[in-house]
Amino acid sequence: MQFVKNTWTKLIFLLLICCLPLIASSVGNTINVIEVDSIINPVSAEYIVDSIKTSEKESAQCLIIKLDTPGGLDTSMRQIIKEMRIMASRNSEEINEAVEDGKRRMAKLAADAAALGE
């Protein structure tokens, strides 16, 4: 009985690994990266905000922001955070849909695997 349990666990794990690319492909297939190596000022804030908007328009999977900064203007940092919050709330519905789609696919795969075992 232990052999059957381990076999099913391995099969489900394998199916999960195989489905991850399908789930990820529904979100986007590019990762954008920017680098900021200066103080945060209106120019760097505009660069970051524009990069966030561009990533959203391109349906990028994510935007990685590499920061090496001692800090900067409070208003510029608040502008960046505000834009991040706006994008996070816009994308939450898309992310929830992708997660639910992934759950449906996994349930179907698990049901198909169970049917094969009968």
C-alpha positions in Angstrom: 0.0 0.0 0.0 2.9 2.3 0.8 4.3 1.8 -2.8 1.0 2.9 -4.3 0.8 6.0 -2.1 4.3 7.0 -3.0 3.7 6.4 -6.7 0.6 8.6 -6.6 2.5 11.3 -4.7 5.3 11.2 -7.3 2.8 11.3 -10.2 1.0 14.3 -8.8 4.2 16.1 -8.1 5.4 15.4 -11.7 2.1 16.7 -13.1 2.5 19.8 -11.0 5.9 20.4 -12.4 4.7 19.9 -15.9 1.8 22.3 -15.4 3.8 25.2 -14.0 4.8 26.5 -17.5 1.1 26.5 -18.6 0.1 28.5 -15.5 3.0 30.9 -16.0 2.2 31.4 -19.7 -1.2 32.8 -18.9 0.4 35.7 -17.0 3.1 36.7 -19.5 6.4 35.5 -20.9 8.8 38.3 -20.4 10.7 39.6 -17.3 11.8 43.3 -17.4 14.7 44.5 -15.4 15.8 48.0 -14.6 18.7 49.3 -12.5 18.8 52.5 -10.5 22.2 53.4 -9.1 21.6 56.9 -7.8 19.5 58.9 -5.3 15.8 58.9 -5.8 14.8 62.2 -7.4 12.1 63.2 -9.8 14.1 61.9 -12.8 14.8 58.5 -11.3 11.2 58.3 -10.1 9.9 59.0 -13.6 12.2 56.4 -15.0 10.9 53.8 -12.5 7.2 54.7 -13.0 7.6 54.6 -16.8 9.2 51.2 -16.5 6.3 50.0 -14.4 3.8 51.3 -16.9 5.8 49.8 -19.8 5.9 46.4 -18.1 2.2 46.5 -17.6 1.5 47.4 -21.3 3.8 44.6 -22.5 2.1 42.2 -20.1 5.4 41.3 -18.6 5.5 38.5 -16.1 7.2 40.9 -13.7 9.5 43.9 -13.3 12.7 43.5 -11.3 14.0 46.8 -10.0 17.6 46.7 -8.8 18.2 49.6 -6.5 21.5 50.9 -5.1 20.5 54.1 -3.5 21.1 56.0 -0.3 17.5 57.3 -0.4 16.3 60.5 -1.8 13.3 62.8 -2.0 10.3 61.7 0.0 7.9 62.9 -2.7 9.7 60.9 -5.4 9.7 57.7 -3.4 6.0 58.2 -2.6 5.3 58.6 -6.4 7.0 55.2 -7.1 5.1 53.5 -4.2 1.8 54.9 -5.4 2.4 53.5 -8.9 3.3 50.1 -7.5 0.1 50.0 -5.5 -2.0 51.0 -8.5 -0.4 48.2 -10.7 -0.8 45.7 -7.9 -4.5 46.4 -7.6 -5.0 46.3 -11.4 -3.2 43.0 -11.7 -4.8 41.3 -8.7 -7.8 40.2 -10.8 -5.6 38.8 -13.6 -3.5 37.0 -11.0 -6.6 35.5 -9.3 -7.9 34.3 -12.7 -4.6 32.7 -13.5 -4.5 31.0 -10.1 -8.1 29.7 -10.5 -7.3 28.5 -14.0 -4.3 26.6 -12.7 -6.4 25.1 -9.9 -9.0 23.9 -12.5 -6.2 22.4 -14.7 -4.6 20.6 -11.7 -8.0 19.2 -10.6 -8.6 17.9 -14.1 -5.1 16.3 -14.2 -5.6 14.8 -10.8 -8.9 13.3 -11.9 -7.4 12.0 -15.1 -4.6 10.4 -13.2 -7.0 8.8 -10.7 -9.0 7.5 -13.6 -5.9 5.9 -15.1 -5.2 4.2 -11.8 -8.6 2.5 -11.6 
